[in-house]
Amino acid sequence: MAGKLMRALQYHSNGGGRVGLEHVEVPIPDPGKGQVLLKVEATSLNPVDANTHKLKLLLRPFLSRNPLIPATDVAGEVVEVGPNVRNFKAGDKVVAVLGFFTGGGLAEYCIAEENSTVLRPPQLSPAEAASLPVAGLTALLTLTDKFAGVKLDGDGPKKNILITAASGGVGHYAVQLAKLGNTHVTATCGARNLEFVKSLGADEVVDYKTPEGAALKSPSGKKYDVVIQCARVAFPWSVFEPNLSQNGKVIDITAGNIRAVWTILVQKVTFSKKKLVPLLLVPKGEDLKRLVELWKEGKIKTTLDSVHPLSKGEIAWSKLLDGHATGKIVVEQ
Ligand SMILES: NC(=O)c1ccc[n+]([C@@H]2O[C@H](COP(=O)([O-])OP(=O)(O)OC[C@H]3O[C@@H](n4cnc5c(N)ncnc54)[C@H](OP(=O)(O)O)[C@@H]3O)[C@@H](O)[C@H]2O)c1
């Protein structure tokens, strides 16, 4: 592919927000050692894609200054393999998660690491496959022993779980995965999504704009053993605390503020039984493979908020920044 150009959406150097993305033609990248070149069929967007750009500007002295082509979650076809690639060949249909700081998904071609790439079955559409990586992997991680401790085979003691923003990318997978375990799931979402979230398996659903929803109360009065906090809202600890069981934990995938750090420190020095636990995803190929298996077994499905062509990728980006997606926003190439 040397010398050939591809279409892409790129952040110009100091751009940001809605106006920072521009349509460009750039050279198709070459795969290096352990990498594959993909012809991208679909890319899903995540809030982290927008945050990475802001972080990259802050860390400019330490990172590559190449303009960023955002997005990490892609489905596509292998067109070329780099040296030492053992598990893939040209023509394979795959799903992959790209590096947070390298991105590359909003383009016709991208480079993926072999160990972050997984074969996808022909029945799994590119849009659905591209939706799985960051949102699905985060949801899966929240439920593991290190965090919620829910066994996906239904074993183990019953846990009462609250999932906030259950209509979003992470939340809609988290509800489905949590219900594979021995759980009672309460979920929050907007009024328009109450039926949708029930259809994912939640036992109780609360509108987050009602007083009960804003206070994260379970309609049946249950205390939560685990809260999976996915709403892009910095709830003070005083909102979680009265709703938790004696050893209740809040797994916070949004904790990036001083208040959360302070809460964690105070809980450490006071030996609090109730805990705020921050979670940061480090994507792993083996977990992506597991998600694809769960999809094959009919245990999870993807809801698509909207699908946009690459030529209108900025509309998809605007929707991402608005924060009101039901399921996943996808760009098809
Ligand atoms: N720590 C990590 O490694 C990690 C990984 C992935 C994501 N994240 C973070 O997790 C958060 C969620 O990501 P996402 O991809 O799921 O976001 P998303 O898809 O953009 O979430 C959108 C959904 O959130 C709902 N929502 C907004 N405010 C709410 C509230 N107060 N209560 C209940 N629902 C609310 C919206 O409903 P309405 O439209 O009705 O308002 C919408 O359906 C983001 O902050 C993201 O940065 C962190």
The ligand as an SDF file (V2000), in Angstrom:
LIG
                    3D

 48 52  0  0  0  0  0  0  0  0999 V2000
  -12.6340    4.0280   33.3920 N   0  0  0  0  0  0  0  0  0  0  0  0
  -12.6310    3.4930   32.1750 C   0  0  0  0  0  0  0  0  0  0  0  0
  -11.7330    2.7340   31.8060 O   0  0  0  0  0  0  0  0  0  0  0  0
  -13.7770    3.8400   31.2550 C   0  0  0  0  0  0  0  0  0  0  0  0
  -14.0540    3.0400   30.1440 C   0  0  0  0  0  0  0  0  0  0  0  0
  -15.1760    3.3390   29.3570 C   0  0  0  0  0  0  0  0  0  0  0  0
  -15.9550    4.4590   29.6690 C   0  0  0  0  0  0  0  0  0  0  0  0
  -15.6110    5.2310   30.7270 N   0  0  0  0  0  0  0  0  0  0  0  0
  -16.4570    6.3970   31.1140 C   0  0  0  0  0  0  0  0  0  0  0  0
  -17.7280    5.8850   31.4800 O   0  0  0  0  0  0  0  0  0  0  0  0
  -18.7380    6.8410   31.2080 C   0  0  0  0  0  0  0  0  0  0  0  0
  -19.8320    6.1700   30.4030 C   0  0  0  0  0  0  0  0  0  0  0  0
  -19.3490    5.8140   29.1230 O   0  0  0  0  0  0  0  0  0  0  0  0
  -20.3940    5.3840   27.9930 P   0  0  0  0  0  0  0  0  0  0  0  0
  -19.6390    5.0730   26.7680 O   0  0  0  0  0  0  0  0  0  0  0  0
  -21.3310    4.3850   28.5440 O   0  0  0  0  0  0  0  0  0  0  0  0
  -21.1880    6.7870   27.8370 O   0  0  0  0  0  0  0  0  0  0  0  0
  -22.4020    7.1310   26.9260 P   0  0  0  0  0  0  0  0  0  0  0  0
  -22.7610    5.9780   26.0550 O   0  0  0  0  0  0  0  0  0  0  0  0
  -22.1260    8.4360   26.2650 O   0  0  0  0  0  0  0  0  0  0  0  0
  -23.6010    7.3640   27.9850 O   0  0  0  0  0  0  0  0  0  0  0  0
  -24.7490    7.9880   27.5050 C   0  0  0  0  0  0  0  0  0  0  0  0
  -25.9630    7.5670   28.3130 C   0  0  0  0  0  0  0  0  0  0  0  0
  -25.8670    8.0650   29.6530 O   0  0  0  0  0  0  0  0  0  0  0  0
  -27.1810    8.4230   30.0810 C   0  0  0  0  0  0  0  0  0  0  0  0
  -27.0770    9.3540   31.1760 N   0  0  0  0  0  0  0  0  0  0  0  0
  -26.5660   10.6000   31.1700 C   0  0  0  0  0  0  0  0  0  0  0  0
  -26.6170   11.1490   32.3990 N   0  0  0  0  0  0  0  0  0  0  0  0
  -27.1960   10.2190   33.2090 C   0  0  0  0  0  0  0  0  0  0  0  0
  -27.5330   10.1740   34.5880 C   0  0  0  0  0  0  0  0  0  0  0  0
  -27.2900   11.2130   35.4090 N   0  0  0  0  0  0  0  0  0  0  0  0
  -28.0890    9.0570   35.0810 N   0  0  0  0  0  0  0  0  0  0  0  0
  -28.3610    7.9910   34.2870 C   0  0  0  0  0  0  0  0  0  0  0  0
  -28.0770    7.9840   32.9490 N   0  0  0  0  0  0  0  0  0  0  0  0
  -27.4870    9.0750   32.4330 C   0  0  0  0  0  0  0  0  0  0  0  0
  -27.7850    9.0500   28.8530 C   0  0  0  0  0  0  0  0  0  0  0  0
  -29.1930    9.0350   28.9640 O   0  0  0  0  0  0  0  0  0  0  0  0
  -30.0580   10.3040   28.4370 P   0  0  0  0  0  0  0  0  0  0  0  0
  -29.7770   10.4230   26.9880 O   0  0  0  0  0  0  0  0  0  0  0  0
  -31.4660    9.9320   28.7360 O   0  0  0  0  0  0  0  0  0  0  0  0
  -29.5590   11.5010   29.1990 O   0  0  0  0  0  0  0  0  0  0  0  0
  -27.2440    8.1520   27.7290 C   0  0  0  0  0  0  0  0  0  0  0  0
  -28.1320    7.0910   27.3870 O   0  0  0  0  0  0  0  0  0  0  0  0
  -18.0230    8.0020   30.5040 C   0  0  0  0  0  0  0  0  0  0  0  0
  -17.7240    8.9850   31.4710 O   0  0  0  0  0  0  0  0  0  0  0  0
  -16.7260    7.3740   30.0040 C   0  0  0  0  0  0  0  0  0  0  0  0
  -15.6770    8.3330   29.8680 O   0  0  0  0  0  0  0  0  0  0  0  0
  -14.5560    4.9510   31.5230 C   0  0  0  0  0  0  0  0  0  0  0  0
  1  2  1  0
  2  3  2  0
  2  4  1  0
  4  5  1  0
  4 48  2  0
  5  6  2  0
  6  7  1  0
  7  8  2  0
  8  9  1  0
  8 48  1  0
  9 10  1  0
  9 46  1  0
 10 11  1  0
 11 12  1  0
 11 44  1  0
 12 13  1  0
 13 14  1  0
 14 15  2  0
 14 16  1  0
 14 17  1  0
 17 18  1  0
 18 19  2  0
 18 20  1  0
 18 21  1  0
 21 22  1  0
 22 23  1  0
 23 24  1  0
 23 42  1  0
 24 25  1  0
 25 26  1  0
 25 36  1  0
 26 27  1  0
 26 35  1  0
 27 28  2  0
 28 29  1  0
 29 30  1  0
 29 35  2  0
 30 31  1  0
 30 32  2  0
 32 33  1  0
 33 34  2  0
 34 35  1  0
 36 37  1  0
 36 42  1  0
 37 38  1  0
 38 39  2  0
 38 40  1  0
 38 41  1  0
 42 43  1  0
 44 45  1  0
 44 46  1  0
 46 47  1  0
M  CHG  2   8   1  16  -1
M  END
$$$$
